[in-house]
Amino acid sequence: MKKQTLLLAVLVLIGFGFTANAQPTNLHKQALVSKAMSTPIPLVTNLVRHLNVKNKPAVEIKSRGDVYGADYSDVIIDNWSGYYVDIYVNGNYRGTCAPYDKRVTWAIPGQNTLYAKAVFDDGSYVYWGPQTTVTGYEYTWKLNPL
């Protein structure tokens, strides 16, 4: 009887340990939809990927905060265009989303501005945004073609 009680107590404690580390499910979900625009604007023109400097690695950015807390927003990029699209959050490059693909990125606590930009071989581009996000939401941003 004592062994069964002890085993039950251990199992209950293990169960509480797993539920305490679970990601919160209280994020609100919101859909964002944008249509591509081809009229150049200076803010989007200035969005460029960072180049690597040989023998000088970038400093690690630890701005995401506690990924298991409420102080972040996930942004799901749903690319319906036929272009490779560079994603920018607050002017910082976060990655490239392939044509007809989805990619998840994140936004730091507070209010954030999202842009997406597809650059062509002749130097022209189309872009999506600006879209504004706030902390505590999970956004799905659908990028429609022209």
C-alpha positions, 0 to 999 in steps of 0.5 A: 500500500505504501509503495502504491501511494508513493508511486501515485505521489511521484506520478502526480508530481511529474504530471504537474512538472509537465503542465507547469512548463507548457506554453500558454494557450491564451494567445489571441489569434488574428489574421492579417492580409496584405496585397503586394504593392510595387510603388517604391517608398523610402522606408521599404527601399532602406530595408536590406539584409545585413552583410557578414563582415569576415572575422567579425561575427555579429553580437547575439541578440537576446531580445525575444525574452521569455518565449514561454511567457506572454511577452511575445507574439508569433507571426506566421508568414503565409506566402501566397506569392510566387516570390522569395520574400524577405521578412522584416520586424521593426526594420530588422531582417528575420528571414526569407519565406519561399514561394507558396510556403509558410514560415514562423517568426516572432515579434518582441514585446510591445508594438511592432511593425512588419514588412515583407519585401520581394526584390527582383534581379533588376533592382525593383521590388514589391512589398507588403505592409506595414502591418502592426502587431502587439504583444499577446497575439498569434498573427497569421499574415497572408501575403497575396500576389499583385 
